Amino acid sequence: QVQLVESGGGSVQAGASLRLSCVASTDGVAIHNMGWYRQAPGKLREVVATIMSDGNTNYHGSVRGRFTITRDNEKNTLSLQMNSLRSEDTAVYYCNVLAGNPPRGYWGQGTQVTVSS
């Protein structure tokens, strides 16, 4: 089993920065891809950024150039550095990992990010 714990959310003004972290407890299960998703009120959950096991990254167009996703494979941690935050970034952010064999997805409990303009 894989358990994910997120931290780092909060309420900030537009233009500020936040850093989200996710720690994975894996019991030896191998982690493959990792990512951050978000869900705003009344909207579907959407992918924000993903990072593959080889380090390749992908970003939602609205955050490219402002957000940076990183992972530490030794510590099983995932981070999201969010700069130049906008009000439209307001959402609950979820950590997601693909782990195990066969691979399956796991979700964290979510952390709230609120950006006021």
VOMAR-729812 format. One record per residue (C-alpha): x, y, z. Coordinates in pm, 1 decimal. Example, Ala and Ser with C-alpha at 12.3 -4.5 7.8 and 13.67 -1.06 7.14 Angstrom:
- east / north / up
- 1230.0 / -450.0 / 780.0
- 1367.0 / -106.0 / 714.0
end
This chain:
- east / north / up
- 0.0 / 0.0 / 0.0
- 103.6 / 356.8 / -68.9
- 2.3 / 646.9 / 150.6
- 48.6 / 1009.2 / 47.2
- 57.4 / 1311.8 / 275.1
- 52.2 / 1660.4 / 127.0
- 149.0 / 1986.2 / 292.9
- 222.9 / 2345.5 / 203.1
- -112.2 / 2485.8 / 100.7
- -241.5 / 2817.3 / 227.6
- -394.5 / 3154.4 / 148.7
- -183.5 / 3411.1 / -34.8
- -214.7 / 3724.1 / -243.6
- -185.4 / 3714.5 / -619.0
- 176.4 / 3718.4 / -727.3
- 298.4 / 3529.1 / -422.9
- 463.2 / 3187.3 / -411.8
- 384.1 / 2860.4 / -238.8
- 557.4 / 2527.0 / -228.8
- 358.0 / 2206.6 / -200.1
- 513.8 / 1884.6 / -77.5
- 398.4 / 1524.9 / -84.8
- 559.5 / 1243.4 / 108.6
- 490.5 / 887.8 / -1.6
- 500.7 / 593.0 / 236.2
- 541.0 / 291.9 / 10.0
- 624.0 / -21.7 / 214.6
- 876.1 / -99.9 / -57.2
- 635.2 / -56.6 / -348.0
- 808.9 / 100.7 / -648.0
- 684.2 / 443.0 / -756.1
- 662.6 / 516.1 / -1125.6
- 504.1 / 841.9 / -1235.6
- 406.8 / 1120.9 / -998.7
- 193.8 / 1427.5 / -1041.8
- -7.5 / 1713.4 / -901.7
- -373.9 / 1764.3 / -981.7
- -617.4 / 2030.5 / -871.4
- -988.2 / 2072.2 / -840.0
- -1158.3 / 2409.1 / -815.7
- -1515.8 / 2445.4 / -685.8
- -1764.5 / 2331.9 / -945.8
- -1495.7 / 2208.8 / -1181.8
- -1347.9 / 1875.2 / -1275.1
- -1013.7 / 1764.7 / -1137.0
- -736.3 / 1854.3 / -1380.0
- -371.1 / 1769.3 / -1412.2
- -131.4 / 2045.8 / -1314.8
- 204.7 / 1880.9 / -1368.0
- 351.7 / 1534.3 / -1394.7
- 699.1 / 1392.4 / -1363.5
- 797.5 / 1054.1 / -1497.1
- 1033.3 / 807.8 / -1334.8
- 1302.7 / 923.8 / -1578.8
- 1253.5 / 1287.7 / -1475.4
- 1060.9 / 1405.8 / -1779.8
- 801.1 / 1665.7 / -1690.0
- 476.6 / 1791.5 / -1836.4
- 273.0 / 2095.5 / -1738.3
- -75.6 / 2227.3 / -1791.7
- -48.3 / 2521.5 / -2025.9
- -179.9 / 2766.9 / -1768.3
- 102.9 / 2694.6 / -1522.2
- 395.1 / 2640.6 / -1757.1
- 672.7 / 2883.3 / -1669.9
- 526.1 / 2955.7 / -1326.4
- 518.5 / 2613.4 / -1158.8
- 800.9 / 2361.9 / -1123.8
- 753.3 / 1997.3 / -1031.3
- 1038.9 / 1798.3 / -878.9
- 1082.1 / 1461.3 / -712.9
- 1334.0 / 1299.8 / -483.7
- 1334.8 / 928.8 / -553.7
- 1546.7 / 843.0 / -250.3
- 1309.2 / 1018.8 / -12.5
- 990.9 / 937.4 / -208.6
- 889.3 / 1300.1 / -208.6
- 721.3 / 1517.7 / -466.1
- 718.7 / 1895.9 / -469.6
- 548.0 / 2172.2 / -661.7
- 699.3 / 2520.0 / -653.4
- 428.6 / 2767.1 / -748.8
- 532.0 / 3120.0 / -837.5
- 334.6 / 3419.8 / -962.2
- 14.3 / 3271.0 / -828.9
- -314.1 / 3387.4 / -976.1
- -667.4 / 3379.9 / -844.1
- -750.2 / 3110.7 / -1099.9
- -495.7 / 2883.2 / -931.1
- -730.2 / 2859.5 / -632.6
- -818.7 / 2493.9 / -582.8
- -758.6 / 2185.8 / -375.6
- -430.0 / 2033.7 / -491.8
- -382.5 / 1657.9 / -487.5
- -70.8 / 1449.0 / -506.7
- -96.2 / 1139.6 / -725.1
- 144.7 / 853.7 / -781.2
- 143.1 / 548.8 / -1002.9
- 304.5 / 266.5 / -811.5
- 340.2 / -107.5 / -787.2
- 322.3 / -396.6 / -1031.0
- 76.5 / -395.5 / -1188.7
- 70.8 / -16.4 / -1155.0
- -218.2 / 151.8 / -983.9
- -290.2 / 508.6 / -885.9
- -292.1 / 653.5 / -535.9
- -421.4 / 992.2 / -417.0
- -336.0 / 1216.1 / -127.4
- -598.8 / 1385.7 / 84.9
- -554.3 / 1723.7 / -83.0
- -431.9 / 2061.7 / 32.8
- -616.0 / 2389.7 / -18.8
- -453.7 / 2674.5 / -210.3
- -638.3 / 3004.9 / -208.2
- -513.2 / 3304.1 / -405.7
- -682.8 / 3637.3 / -359.5
- -650.5 / 3918.5 / -607.8
end
